[in-house]
């Protein structure tokens, strides 16, 4: 589901931060933090809607070799863009009143 996907992306960005060039490590950590925030927001929404609390699984970081760093970064970018487009397609068009907000 969406929560597991966000948590998996967080773990991948943390793994990328360990293998990234020095100049990119902080950015990878920030992306991991963003994904963790997304997961927390989804877990909060789930709790508010269903009353069910979901505890994330404690999974190890994926191993990422230094040679894979650029390819994985390109793949993540593509995945994020596609995910955003798919999300935008699922949202019904807003009414005119909401567009002015």
Buried (B, 14 or more C-beta within 10 A) or exposed (E): EBBBBBBBBBBBBBBBBEBBEEEBBEBBBEBBEBBBEBBBEBBEEBEEEEEEEBEBEEEEBEEBEEEBBEEBBEEBEEEEEEEEEEEEEEEEEEEEEEEEE
